[in-house]
């Protein structure tokens, strides 16, 4: 027994020394010189529509009920006409063979800076224009008829580094479309992700990825109070059961949150101990394998609905990931939920009735 304990101690010591030195430069973050890690604040407390593009992360619906529209990994925005997907818009003028559809979203990473990667879609209800947040080309706009969208983004290829270092750098910015003026609403967020305005327009909610989605222990939705004595301040809106990706408001004023996956012990410990996280990142395994450790080894699907007061109303879950996996967006329309994923090549539809 003593020999076994000594052998185990030797193995742990060898692993610790290797991770501390990374002598062969095989760690996941070797391509990011100067990479550092930071502690994470932890608050207490159906059917699938196949699509031609991979990773339909964000959905949009016109006020007339048309759609949905989906941004995919090859730089296109697609429109569902009830029978099939058709091209609607592009975020990059380069539509060469580099941007042809591929079987996996990961195969697009090498050329995404050329083809574009539309992540966020919203319609101007008055003009019918679509606003597109592209990971490489910034905030773009395209008219009601579609086509090429016109107008210091974070590159999607570096999102693994951003979610793992957890540095509080990201703001939420308000842009005035007419005057082009910008103002910062909230600063120093850890991987800010997902923004939605309340039905009565008195506050907005947002997700912090490094406190939830993609990286660390706790999922939370914060709210920025726009009116009253607390105008301009932030407070915790809800503690989520997993890592949030996006949040959307429905017609009843409730909030649907797409949860990438549930929390686990590995992500909990790496959140509490940033030095341990940095050591583990020096293990000779790929960023994808680190990602799998953070999500518990397999993809799953979780979405949750909260009331305007932050009360949990409903959770829907595909624990085996048989239909819905790695949820990145959920939108309610006419008694149905349209659910997208940054990793899956389809949009799932769930009938609430």
C-alpha positions in Angstrom: 0.0 0.0 0.0 2.8 2.4 0.9 4.5 1.7 -2.5 1.2 2.5 -4.3 0.9 5.8 -2.4 4.5 6.7 -3.2 4.0 5.9 -6.8 0.9 8.0 -7.0 2.7 10.9 -5.3 5.5 10.6 -7.8 3.0 10.7 -10.7 1.3 13.8 -9.3 4.6 15.5 -8.8 5.8 14.7 -12.3 2.5 16.0 -13.8 2.8 19.2 -11.6 6.3 19.8 -12.7 5.4 19.2 -16.4 2.5 21.6 -16.2 4.5 24.2 -14.5 7.3 24.1 -17.1 5.5 22.9 -20.2 8.9 21.9 -21.6 7.7 20.7 -25.0 5.3 23.7 -25.5 2.3 21.4 -26.1 -0.1 23.3 -23.9 -3.5 24.5 -25.3 -2.5 28.2 -25.0 0.9 28.0 -26.5 -0.3 30.0 -29.5 -1.2 32.9 -27.2 1.9 34.6 -25.9 1.5 36.4 -22.6 -1.7 34.4 -21.8 -2.8 34.9 -18.2 -5.7 33.7 -16.1 -7.9 35.7 -13.7 -10.3 34.7 -10.9 -14.0 34.5 -11.5 -16.5 36.3 -9.3 -19.1 33.7 -8.1 -22.4 35.0 -6.9 -24.2 32.9 -4.3 -27.3 31.9 -4.2 -39.1 18.1 -31.1 -38.3 18.2 -34.6 -35.2 19.5 -36.3 -35.0 21.6 -39.4 -31.9 20.6 -41.4 -29.9 23.4 -42.9 -27.1 23.8 -45.5 -24.8 25.7 -43.1 -23.1 24.6 -39.9 -23.4 26.3 -36.5 -26.7 28.4 -36.8 -26.0 30.4 -33.7 -28.4 33.3 -33.8 -32.0 33.4 -35.0 -34.0 36.4 -36.1 -37.8 36.8 -36.8 -39.4 39.7 -38.6 -42.2 41.5 -36.8 -44.5 40.1 -39.6 -43.6 36.6 -38.4 -41.4 35.7 -41.4 -38.4 33.5 -40.9 -36.5 32.5 -38.9 -33.2 33.9 -40.2 -30.0 32.2 -39.1 -26.3 33.2 -39.2 -24.1 30.3 -40.1 -20.4 29.5 -39.9 -19.5 30.2 -43.6 -20.5 33.9 -43.3 -24.1 33.7 -44.7 -27.4 34.7 -43.2 -30.1 32.2 -44.3 -33.9 32.5 -44.5 -36.4 29.7 -43.8 -39.4 30.0 -46.1 -41.3 27.2 -44.5 -39.9 24.5 -46.8 -36.1 25.2 -47.3 -33.3 27.5 -46.5 -32.3 30.2 -48.9 -29.4 32.8 -48.9 -30.5 36.2 -47.5 -27.3 38.1 -46.7 -23.5 38.0 -46.5 -21.1 39.7 -44.1 -18.0 39.5 -46.3 -17.7 40.4 -50.0 -15.4 37.4 -50.5 -17.5 34.4 -51.4 -14.8 32.2 -52.9 -14.5 28.4 -52.6 -12.9 29.0 -49.2 -16.4 29.7 -47.9 -18.2 26.7 -49.4 -20.3 24.7 -46.9 -18.4 22.2 -44.7 -19.6 19.3 -42.5 -18.3 20.8 -39.2 -18.2 24.4 -37.8 -14.6 23.7 -36.7 -13.5 23.4 -40.3 -14.4 27.1 -40.9 -12.1 28.5 -38.3 -9.0 28.8 -40.6 -10.8 31.1 -43.1 -13.5 32.8 -40.9 -11.6 36.1 -41.0 -12.1 36.0 -44.8 -15.7 34.7 -45.0 -17.1 36.3 -41.9 -19.1 34.9 -39.0 -22.5 36.4 -38.3 -23.3 35.9 -34.6 -26.1 38.3 -33.6 -29.2 39.2 -35.7 -31.8 41.8 -34.9 -34.4 43.6 -37.1 -35.3 47.3 -37.0 -39.1 46.9 -36.8 -39.8 50.3 -38.5 -37.4 50.1 -41.5 -37.1 46.3 -41.9 -33.3 46.6 -41.9 -31.3 43.7 -40.3 -28.4 44.5 -38.0 -25.7 41.8 -37.9 -23.0 41.5 -35.3 -20.1 39.8 -37.1 -17.1 38.4 -35.1 -14.7 39.8 -37.7 -16.4 42.8 -39.4 -18.2 44.3 -36.4 -21.7 45.8 -36.5 -23.2 45.6 -40.0 -26.6 46.5 -41.6 -28.5 45.0 -44.6 -31.8 46.2 -46.1 -35.1 44.2 -46.2 -34.1 42.6 -49.5 -30.9 41.2 -48.2 -27.5 41.1 -50.0 -24.1 42.2 -48.9 -24.2 43.8 -45.4 -22.4 47.2 -45.2 -21.4 49.8 -42.8 -12.1 46.1 -32.6 -14.0 42.9 -32.9 -12.8 39.8 -31.1 -11.8 37.0 -33.5 -13.8 33.8 -33.0 -10.7 31.7 -33.4 -9.5 33.3 -30.1 -12.8 32.8 -28.2 -11.3 29.7 -26.4 -8.5 32.0 -25.0 -11.0 34.7 -24.0 -13.3 32.3 -22.1 -10.4 30.6 -20.4 -8.4 33.6 -19.2 -11.6 35.2 -17.7 -10.2 38.8 -17.7 -12.9 41.4 -17.0 -12.5 43.5 -20.1 -15.7 43.4 -22.1 -18.3 46.2 -22.1 -21.9 46.6 -23.2 -22.1 49.5 -25.6 -25.2 51.5 -26.7 -25.1 52.7 -30.3 -27.4 55.5 -31.6 -28.1 54.4 -35.3 -28.9 58.0 -36.5 -26.1 60.0 -34.8 -23.6 57.1 -34.7 -22.9 58.1 -31.1 -21.8 55.3 -28.7 -21.9 55.1 -24.9 -20.7 52.4 -22.5 -23.5 51.0 -20.2 -21.4 48.5 -18.3 -17.7 47.9 -18.1 -15.3 45.1 -17.0 -17.5 42.1 -17.8 -16.1 38.6 -18.0 -17.0 37.4 -21.6 -20.2 39.4 -21.9 -22.6 37.5 -24.1 -26.3 37.8 -24.9 -28.3 41.1 -24.4 -32.1 41.6 -24.3 -34.4 44.5 -23.3 -37.4 44.0 -21.0 -40.8 44.3 -22.5 -41.5 47.6 -20.6 -38.1 48.8 -21.7 -37.1 49.8 -18.1 -34.0 47.5 -18.0 -31.9 45.1 -20.0 -30.5 41.7 -19.1 -27.2 40.2 -20.2 -25.1 37.1 -19.7 -21.5 36.9 -18.6 -19.8 33.9 -20.3 -16.8 33.6 -17.9 -19.2 33.4 -15.0 -21.3 30.9 -16.9 -21.3 30.0 -20.6 -18.2 28.4 -22.2 -15.9 28.7 -19.3 -16.5 28.9 -15.6 -18.6 27.8 -12.6 -21.6 30.1 -12.2 -24.2 31.1 -14.8 -25.8 34.4 -14.1 -28.0 37.0 -15.9 -27.4 40.6 -14.7 -29.8 43.5 -15.3 -29.0 47.1 -15.9 -31.7 49.3 -14.5 -32.6 52.1 -16.9 -35.2 54.0 -14.8 -35.9 54.9 -11.2 -33.5 55.4 -8.3 -31.2 52.6 -9.5 -30.9 53.9 -13.0 -27.6 52.9 -14.6 -26.7 50.3 -11.9 -26.4 46.6 -12.3 -27.6 43.8 -10.0 -27.9 40.0 -10.3 -31.0 39.0 -12.0 -30.9 35.2 -11.8 -28.4 32.4 -11.0 -28.6 29.8 -13.7 -28.2 26.0 -13.5 -25.5 26.1 -16.2 -23.5 28.3 -18.5 -25.6 30.9 -20.4 -25.0 31.8 -24.0 -27.9 34.1 -25.1 -31.1 35.5 -23.6 -34.3 36.6 -25.5 -37.5 38.3 -24.3 -40.8 36.8 -25.4 -44.2 38.6 -26.0 -45.2 38.0 -22.4 -42.1 39.8 -21.1 -40.4 36.6 -19.9 -36.8 35.7 -20.7 -35.7 32.5 -22.4 -32.0 31.7 -21.7 -30.0 29.3 -23.9 -27.7 27.3 -21.6 -24.7 25.7 -23.3 -24.3 23.0 -20.6 -24.6 22.3 -16.9 -21.8 23.1 -14.4 -19.4 20.4 -13.2 -16.7 19.9 -10.7 -13.8 20.5 -13.1 -15.1 24.0 -14.1 -15.9 24.8 -10.5 -12.4 24.1 -9.3 -10.7 25.8 -12.2 -12.9 28.9 -11.5 -12.0 28.9 -7.8 -8.3 28.4 -8.4 -6.9 30.3 -11.5 -3.4 29.0 -10.9 -4.6 25.5 -11.1 -6.5 26.4 -14.3 -3.3 27.7 -15.8 -1.4 24.6 -14.9 -4.0 22.3 -16.4 -3.9 24.3 -19.6 -0.3 23.3 -20.0 -1.3 19.6 -20.2 -0.5 18.2 -23.7 -4.1 18.1 -24.8 -6.0 20.2 -27.4 -8.3 23.2 -26.6 -11.2 20.9 -27.7 -10.3 18.4 -25.0 -10.2 21.2 -22.4 -13.6 22.3 -23.7 -15.0 18.8 -23.2 -13.6 18.7 -19.6 -15.4 22.0 -18.9 -18.7 20.8 -20.2 -18.6 17.4 -18.5 -17.4 15.3 -21.4 -20.4 15.4 -23.7 -22.7 18.0 -25.3 -26.2 18.4 -24.0 -29.1 20.8 -24.4 -30.6 23.1 -21.7 -32.9 26.1 -22.0 -34.7 28.0 -19.1 -37.5 30.5 -18.9 -37.5 33.2 -16.2 -40.2 35.8 -15.3 -39.5 39.5 -15.4 -38.8 39.4 -11.7 -36.1 36.7 -12.1 -38.3 33.8 -11.0 -37.5 30.5 -12.6 -40.6 29.3 -14.6 -39.5 26.4 -16.7 -36.5 24.2 -17.6 -36.3 22.1 -20.8 -33.4 19.7 -21.0 -32.0 17.1 -23.4 -29.5 15.4 -21.1 -28.3 12.9 -23.7 -28.0 15.5 -26.4 -30.0 13.3 -28.8 -31.8 16.2 -30.5 -30.6 19.5 -29.0 -26.9 20.1 -28.1 -24.9 23.2 -27.0 -27.8 25.6 -27.2 -26.8 29.1 -28.2 -30.2 30.7 -28.8 -33.8 30.2 -28.1 -36.7 32.3 -29.4 -40.4 31.9 -28.8 -42.9 32.6 -31.6 -46.5 31.4 -32.0 -46.3 28.7 -29.4 -43.0 27.3 -30.6 -39.4 27.5 -29.5 -36.8 27.9 -32.2 -33.5 26.6 -30.8 -30.1 27.1 -32.4 -26.6 26.0 -31.6 -23.1 27.2 -32.5 -22.0 23.6 -33.0 -24.9 21.8 -34.6 -25.9 22.1 -38.3 -29.6 22.6 -37.7 -32.3 24.5 -35.9 -34.6 22.5 -33.6 -38.3 23.4 -33.2 -40.1 22.6 -29.9 -43.9 22.9 -29.7 -44.9 24.3 -26.3 -48.5 23.0 -26.8 
